[in-house]
Amino acid sequence: MSTLSKAENGICLSIQAFSRELKCCRKRLGEKVKSAGLKPAGAGPTGYPTYRLADIVAMLLSEALERSATGGDPDKWSPRDRLAHFRGENERLKLEAAQGLLVPLEAFENTLSKTFKSLILGLETLPDVVELNCGLNADQVAVMLEIIDAQRQQLYQSLLAPFDE
């Protein structure tokens, strides 16, 4: 068990003690300290190097501020953070697919295609059905065909509108 070392330059702890207190990975914290170029403030009773609390906190805060400055752009993150982010996103997508919250694109396209085909078939046969069952004359059927064609064209335009922008 590590002991707290109070040097003349502040509170000092070993990497292991810091990782235990911060509840983080000792190896990763050690890598961060090394990459930041922090110099040990001394050695603890076990002989391991100790680092100033102020230096470790400043390093972690500057890293957090840097991460928040890059915002949600994973391209500006460190490779390790980017990997963790995309692994997490991949797992989230798998979970949502398993829960039925996500539908595969191919299944969506097939369902949409079948729906529109049945709608169009119904619209195309409607004038014949109405003519036979309701006894409409040819002029009335022609007006009905014009209205149905106009509605089909409007549906087509509304489906294409998002892609024209």
Residue pairs with C-beta under 8 A, 6 or more apart in sequence:
2 13
2 14
2 16
2 17
2 20
2 44
2 46
2 48
3 44
3 45
4 11
4 12
4 13
4 17
5 11
5 12
5 13
5 42
5 44
5 45
5 50
6 12
7 41
7 42
7 50
7 52
9 41
9 52
10 41
10 52
10 53
10 54
11 52
11 53
11 54
12 41
12 42
12 44
12 50
12 51
12 52
12 53
13 21
13 44
13 50
13 51
13 53
13 56
14 44
14 46
14 48
14 49
14 50
14 51
15 26
15 29
15 30
15 33
15 48
15 49
15 51
16 26
16 48
18 29
18 51
18 56
19 25
19 26
19 29
20 26
22 29
22 60
32 59
32 60
32 63
33 51
33 56
33 59
36 59
38 51
38 55
38 56
38 59
40 49
40 50
40 51
41 50
41 51
41 52
41 55
42 49
42 50
43 49
43 50
44 50
67 77
67 81
70 76
70 77
74 81
74 82
74 85
74 86
75 82
77 85
93 102
96 102
97 104
120 152
123 148
123 151
123 152
124 148
126 144
126 148
127 141
127 144
127 145
127 148
130 136
130 141
130 144
131 141
136 144
